[in-house]
C-alpha cells in the first residue's frame, strides 16, 4: 500500500539587501575623487589610492558577489568588473613605485582605458532595458574611458582635464543613482 506524500513545496524568498547602492556609491565616490585629480584640483595621492583599493575596489567586488547571490548577471558583471578595474588601476600606479615592474607607457595605458571603454559601451547597451539613471552612468562612463584613452595616446593634458570634469559628472550620477535607490527603498518605492 502506498501512502500519500507529506512533502510541501516552499518558495524561496530573497530577503537579502539590494547590493546595487553599495556598488554604485563605491564606484561613484572613487570616480569623483580620481577625476578631481584628472581635472587638476589636487595631486594623485594616498587618498585616491586607498579609495581605489577599498571602496572602489573591494566594496564593488563584494556588491558583485551579492548580485550573483540574487541571480543578477548584469549587476554581478558590472560591479565585479569595475571593482577589479579599480584594483588593477591602483596596481598599475603602485607597482612601478615599489619597483615591482616598470610603469606602463602612454600607449599601453591608453589601450587599457580603451578596452574598458569598449566593455562599458556594451554594458551601456544592457542598461537600455533597465532605467535612465543607469543609462546616464554607463553612457558617461564610456565617454570618460574614451577621453582618458585619447588623453594618454595624444599626451594632450587638455583632453585629460576635460575627461576629469566629465568624470566628476559621471561619478556624481552614480552617487545620485545609489542614494536614490536607498531612499526609494526606505520610502517603499
C-alpha positions in Angstrom: 0.0 0.0 0.0 1.4 3.4 -1.0 1.0 6.3 1.4 0.4 9.9 0.4 3.4 12.2 0.3 3.5 14.8 3.0 6.0 16.9 1.1 5.1 20.6 0.9 6.7 22.8 -1.6 8.2 26.0 -0.3 9.0 29.1 -2.4 12.3 30.7 -1.6 12.0 34.4 -0.9 15.1 36.6 -1.3 15.2 38.8 1.7 18.8 40.0 1.2 19.5 43.7 0.9 19.9 45.3 -2.5 23.7 45.5 -3.1 23.5 48.0 -6.0 23.7 51.1 -3.9 26.9 49.9 -2.3 28.4 49.2 -5.7 27.2 52.5 -7.2 28.5 54.5 -4.2 31.8 52.8 -4.2 32.2 53.5 -7.9 30.8 57.0 -7.8 32.7 58.4 -4.9 36.0 56.9 -6.1 35.4 58.2 -9.6 34.7 61.7 -8.4 37.9 61.8 -6.3 40.1 60.4 -9.1 38.6 62.9 -11.6 39.1 65.8 -9.3 42.8 64.9 -9.7 42.4 64.5 -13.5 40.7 67.9 -13.7 43.8 69.4 -11.9 42.4 70.1 -8.4 45.0 68.1 -6.5 47.8 65.6 -7.0 47.3 61.9 -7.1 47.9 60.6 -3.6 47.2 58.0 -0.9 43.6 59.2 -0.5 42.7 58.2 -4.1 44.7 55.0 -4.0 43.0 53.9 -0.7 39.6 54.7 -2.1 40.5 52.7 -5.2 41.5 49.7 -3.2 38.8 49.6 -0.5 35.7 51.4 -1.7 36.0 51.4 -5.5 37.7 48.0 -5.5 36.8 45.7 -2.6 33.3 47.1 -1.9 32.3 46.8 -5.5 33.6 43.2 -5.7 31.5 42.4 -2.6 28.5 44.1 -4.2 29.1 42.0 -7.4 29.2 38.8 -5.3 26.0 39.8 -3.6 24.4 40.5 -7.0 25.4 36.9 -8.0 23.6 35.6 -5.0 20.5 37.4 -6.2 20.9 35.9 -9.7 21.6 39.3 -11.3 24.1 38.6 -14.1 24.3 42.3 -15.2 25.0 43.5 -11.6 27.5 40.7 -11.0 29.4 41.5 -14.1 29.3 45.3 -13.7 30.2 45.6 -10.0 32.8 42.8 -10.0 34.5 44.1 -13.2 34.6 47.7 -12.1 35.8 46.7 -8.6 38.6 44.8 -10.3 39.2 47.8 -12.6 40.0 49.9 -9.5 42.3 47.3 -8.1 44.2 46.9 -11.4 44.4 50.7 -11.8 45.9 51.0 -8.3 48.3 48.2 -9.2 49.3 49.9 -12.4 50.1 53.1 -10.4 51.7 51.5 -7.3 53.7 48.5 -8.7 56.2 50.8 -10.5 56.6 52.9 -7.4 57.6 49.9 -5.3 59.8 48.7 -8.2 58.0 45.5 -8.9 57.8 46.3 -12.6 58.3 49.2 -15.0 55.5 51.7 -15.4 53.2 51.3 -18.5 53.8 53.8 -21.2 51.1 56.1 -22.5 50.2 53.7 -25.4 49.7 50.8 -23.0 47.7 52.9 -20.6 45.6 54.3 -23.4 44.9 50.8 -24.6 43.9 49.7 -21.1 41.5 52.6 -20.9 40.2 52.0 -24.4 39.4 48.3 -23.6 37.4 49.5 -20.5 35.6 51.9 -22.8 34.6 49.1 -25.1 33.4 47.0 -22.2 31.5 49.9 -20.8 29.8 50.6 -24.2 28.4 47.1 -24.3 27.3 47.4 -20.7 25.6 50.7 -21.6 23.6 48.8 -24.3 22.5 46.5 -21.5 21.2 49.5 -19.5 18.7 50.3 -22.3 16.5 47.7 -20.7 16.9 49.0 -17.2 16.5 52.7 -16.4 17.6 56.2 -17.5 19.7 56.8 -14.4 21.9 53.8 -15.2 21.9 54.7 -18.9 23.5 58.0 -17.9 26.0 56.4 -15.5 27.2 53.9 -18.1 27.0 56.3 -21.1 29.0 58.9 -19.3 31.5 56.3 -18.1 32.1 55.0 -21.7 32.8 58.6 -22.7 35.1 59.1 -19.8 37.2 56.0 -20.6 37.5 57.0 -24.3 38.5 60.6 -23.4 41.1 59.3 -20.9 42.5 56.8 -23.6 42.7 59.7 -26.1 44.4 61.9 -23.5 47.0 59.2 -22.9 47.6 58.4 -26.6 48.0 62.0 -27.6 49.7 63.3 -24.4 47.2 66.2 -24.6 46.7 67.3 -21.0 43.6 69.4 -22.0 41.8 66.2 -23.0 42.7 64.6 -19.7 41.4 67.8 -17.9 38.2 67.7 -19.9 37.9 64.0 -19.0 38.3 64.9 -15.4 35.3 67.2 -15.5 33.3 64.7 -17.4 34.3 62.0 -14.8 33.1 64.2 -12.0 29.7 64.3 -13.6 29.8 60.6 -14.2 30.8 59.9 -10.6 28.1 62.1 -9.2 25.5 60.5 -11.4 26.4 57.1 -9.8 26.3 58.6 -6.3 22.8 60.0 -7.1 21.6 56.7 -8.5 22.9 54.8 -5.5 21.4 57.1 -2.9 18.1 57.3 -4.9 17.9 53.5 -4.6 18.5 53.7 -0.8 15.9 56.4 -0.3 13.3 54.8 -2.6 13.6 51.5 -0.7 13.3 53.3 2.6 10.1 55.0 1.3 8.6 51.8 -0.1 9.1 52.7 -3.8 
